[in-house]
């Protein structure tokens, strides 16, 4: 199992926070993760992120590629809000910058604010998403592309900048709903297992993914990447005391954005933190974290993209979490 650190929460900071200092802290944090043996850096994308301000994904990852040298970079992009020519060029650029260590995580998005202000009808998001991915894969071939889609039309479009990885960088499909997961499986895409659902839901969805892939004979992979919220303390009580003020605030914002409504079932992110965390977050002593993450590894997870620091958390606390994970957790999960 490979391990990555997610910047998705620390690239978001409360309004009024010094974002230049936040960026400097991110550089320090990524350098610490690199030195501690983490394999990946992950960053998600959102726009209009009230109550947080957020650094945008591609510029941030391009800049921190220096601190992350040797690590893979993974960017989640809200694909339906982008044009395939522009996004294909940016992905190819990132693959060159990283020496062939870039992965695109393709998301639909779920927030009305984003779709409304981009002038994209939310009802079109799935078809735009699929068209954009299809057009990009054609563009990355380097051949002239003529494409007649419902939303995108290309005429003799030839991408001269080729990605290092051929035929193209890996594509992970970030999906929450059963329909999106089975669609990814039928099309042979790697499902990026969402960071918000509980273990029972994920276990059922992993089985569903493999059944759909097998029925379609799509060649979808057996092993999958997963996102989780992770905090390691010397004791269970210490871990919860350290994580609750910051992780709890992040999920209050998710509740405001409607992230819980994008999940299957009747999820409610407004419930008390102890109830919200149960079987969803990985918080505890080193032994508890090893036990919990081992359950996900047994489901066939190849990569863990872990959010280990959240808006407002002091940098020292975030780095201490990385250090304790690297020393007391990672060695057990890297074992064959």
Phi, psi and omega in degrees: 000131175264154185238136177232155174256133178266133176264003190302329180270324183276346170282353171255132178223154179303148176303133183101341177292152180281105185285337173293320176291322178299319179295318178299321178295322178299317179300317178297317182297315180294319177299320178295317179299318178300311183294335180272359173095011175292151189263332191222156167236131185238140174218134178264175182232133167213159173238157173054064197262032176313127015265020181244157166256143188226137170284138184282153198293300187296313178300320180296311181295323178299317182291317184278001176301334177293313178293330184267016186309131181090344179266155172282151175242134180236127179240125169273127179239143176279084193305318183295345180268003184240155174271140185298326179295311180298312183292321178298320179294318181293319178296317178299320178299314179296326179292323176293312182303321184270002182067035178083032180237031182253141176232134174266123172257114189261120183242152174278323189082163185216358189263127180300324182303321182289311181294316183298317186277347169270355181070027180250117179299127183300329181296344181264002193296321182293313181293322176296319180301309182294320178297316182298315178297317180297314181295321179296318180297324175293317181297321182294347177292338183086353178276163174291134186244128168243117188226127180241091177256179178289329185245333184234132177233127180239138179233114180049042180276119183234119180277109184280331177277113182265139174294154179294315180281131182242141007284344177191165176300155179302146176242119171259137178259111178281119186216143177250317189278156178301319182297317181292324181290315179293326177296316178300318181295316181297328181270358176083015179277152173283123177278125172271109188291125192293152185275000190255336186282158178282163184303315182301317179297315181297317179302315179294321182287327175298315178298317179299317179301311182292324177295316180293321179295318179294319180296326180270352185050048189273348182079016177299147187290155177282324184255146191227154173273152181221146171256142176212155169270125187226130170218129181250128173240169178294332176225165176303313184296318180296319181297314181293320180296324181284322187274326191304312184299330186263313178292322177298319178295323179297320182281340168296320177293319177300321178297319178297324182280344181088020179300323181296331180284347177276353181265155176292155179084198183248061180291146179218108182280002179266004180286163181306148189302317181301320179288319179298320185287332189299121178066012180238313179259154178250093185228129178163194176290166178306316180296320179295320180292320176300314181298316183291314181290334176296329177298319180288323177299325180290341175280354178100031180279130182266327182227142171245116176260102193255129169273117188236009179204140188229167185309130178090345181291134177300143181304320182300322179292320178296318179292322178299323176298314177302315184295316181292322176298313182296324183278318193248346185245307187306316182303327180287328184272345176275349181294145176288000000 
